[in-house]
């Protein structure tokens, strides 16, 4: 793999400043978010006013259509204050890219005409969409719909079946799949989100039963098909943006944890010690290693994505090799962020075990991030297999 060169890592200062201006409001709401397992309406108002749900939405639909480096910085900034809020924004950002695959009048009706439009979705293993006149009849149950409780639309990803019940296949014999967009009020919700961390994402379960979806309200998630937008953002697809965004969430959690630990270590004298944690050589070394690990991993994501972005701006489509680099960098950043959080939590001692301590929540949130798809260690197997020319499943690349 060729080394990346120095590129613009700073992102759009105006968009990032908007996120920074909201960080205190997000931090103030964190306890309520944790308690109610929802983003509270006053905070949602502020997020919408700042346009943070529209970062990756096309300008043709009144979106910001920012770049992925800026997207990373915004997710990192918000995650320093509250991980659930950042996670919801990252998820909504990738979902909003769906507007690029819809006919413009439909995209305008869903996203452009509603300044508070939010799309959320999640997987469903036992679901189906049966072709019918004008669209599809959709049945199934979908879960992990992060941000679904404040979403206006939901995406139900389905394998497609013919009217006779047989799978509908492409020219290579692979069954076709599409994501059906439905109004949030048309689904049946089940509250399943009682979790260790990321409690405020309300990533609940929703169901549809023989529900009709118009054909023009369905999309393919393959970014190089059916895309009507010509901007560089839509030459890379939502999968890459998810990787960058969720790496930003992880780095933001870790940044908040290390900053919190530094404040604690300057004053805490552990039981049996005569001086503060800050005077302990093991602590000093551990902090330095956690810091450099986080900064290096974060820098790899930003530098890689900035270089790729330059090529996309020049008119190129993202390549498999570039997607491999982003996958590797994003997963590595999540792993190093978890290591930094673990250092801060464990070194802080019993102080960090109480629910009212910020390290306790960051520890739980970070370990929930690593349990999600983006934090899978198996991604490194995929990267290594591709590098060696072996069979590599590129589903999540």
Rosetta blueprint (number, residue, H / E / L):
1 X L
2 X L
3 X L
4 X L
5 X L
6 X L
7 X L
8 X L
9 X L
10 X L
11 X L
12 X L
13 X H
14 X H
15 X H
16 X H
17 X H
18 X H
19 X H
20 X H
21 X H
22 X H
23 X H
24 X H
25 X H
26 X H
27 X H
28 X H
29 X H
30 X H
31 X H
32 X H
33 X H
34 X H
35 X H
36 X H
37 X L
38 X L
39 X L
40 X L
41 X H
42 X H
43 X H
44 X H
45 X H
46 X H
47 X H
48 X H
49 X H
50 X L
51 X L
52 X L
53 X L
54 X L
55 X L
56 X L
57 X L
58 X L
59 X H
60 X H
61 X H
62 X L
63 X L
64 X L
65 X L
66 X L
67 X L
68 X H
69 X H
70 X H
71 X H
72 X H
73 X H
74 X H
75 X H
76 X H
77 X H
78 X H
79 X H
80 X H
81 X H
82 X L
83 X H
84 X H
85 X H
86 X H
87 X H
88 X H
89 X H
90 X H
91 X H
92 X H
93 X H
94 X H
95 X H
96 X H
97 X H
98 X H
99 X H
100 X H
101 X H
102 X L
103 X L
104 X H
105 X H
106 X H
107 X H
108 X H
109 X H
110 X H
111 X H
112 X H
113 X L
114 X L
115 X L
116 X L
117 X L
118 X L
119 X E
120 X E
121 X E
122 X E
123 X L
124 X L
125 X L
126 X L
127 X L
128 X E
129 X E
130 X E
131 X E
132 X E
133 X L
134 X L
135 X E
136 X E
137 X E
138 X E
139 X E
140 X E
141 X E
142 X E
143 X E
144 X E
145 X E
146 X L
147 X L
148 X H
149 X H
150 X H
151 X L
152 X L
153 X E
154 X E
155 X E
156 X E
157 X E
158 X E
159 X E
160 X E
161 X E
162 X L
163 X L
164 X L
165 X L
166 X L
167 X E
168 X L
169 X E
170 X L
171 X L
172 X L
173 X L
174 X L
175 X E
176 X L
177 X E
178 X E
179 X E
180 X E
181 X E
182 X E
183 X E
184 X H
185 X H
186 X H
187 X L
188 X E
189 X E
190 X E
191 X L
192 X L
193 X L
194 X L
195 X L
196 X L
197 X L
198 X L
199 X H
200 X H
201 X H
202 X L
203 X L
204 X E
205 X E
206 X E
207 X E
208 X E
209 X E
210 X E
211 X E
212 X E
213 X E
214 X E
215 X H
216 X H
217 X H
218 X E
219 X E
220 X L
221 X L
222 X L
223 X L
224 X L
225 X L
226 X L
227 X L
228 X L
229 X L
230 X L
231 X L
232 X H
233 X H
234 X H
235 X H
236 X L
237 X H
238 X H
239 X H
240 X H
241 X H
242 X H
243 X H
244 X H
245 X H
246 X H
247 X H
248 X H
249 X H
250 X H
251 X H
252 X H
253 X H
254 X H
255 X H
256 X H
257 X H
258 X H
259 X H
260 X H
261 X H
262 X H
263 X H
264 X H
265 X H
266 X L
267 X L
268 X L
269 X L
270 X L
271 X L
272 X L
273 X L
274 X L
275 X L
276 X L
277 X H
278 X H
279 X H
280 X L
281 X H
282 X H
283 X H
284 X H
285 X H
286 X H
287 X H
288 X H
289 X H
290 X H
291 X H
292 X H
293 X H
294 X H
295 X H
296 X H
297 X H
298 X H
299 X H
300 X H
301 X H
302 X H
303 X H
304 X H
305 X H
306 X H
307 X H
308 X H
309 X H
310 X H
311 X H
312 X H
313 X H
314 X L
315 X L
316 X L
317 X L
318 X L
319 X L
320 X H
321 X H
322 X H
323 X H
324 X H
325 X H
326 X H
327 X H
328 X H
329 X H
330 X H
331 X H
332 X H
333 X H
334 X H
335 X H
336 X H
337 X H
338 X H
339 X H
340 X H
341 X H
342 X H
343 X H
344 X H
345 X H
346 X H
347 X H
348 X H
349 X H
350 X H
351 X H
352 X H
353 X H
354 X L
355 X L
356 X L
357 X L
358 X H
359 X H
360 X H
361 X H
362 X H
363 X H
364 X H
365 X H
366 X H
367 X H
368 X H
369 X H
370 X L
371 X L
372 X L
373 X H
374 X H
375 X H
376 X L
377 X L
378 X H
379 X H
380 X H
381 X H
382 X H
383 X H
384 X H
385 X H
386 X H
387 X H
388 X L
389 X L
390 X L
391 X L
392 X L
393 X L
394 X L
395 X L
396 X L
397 X L
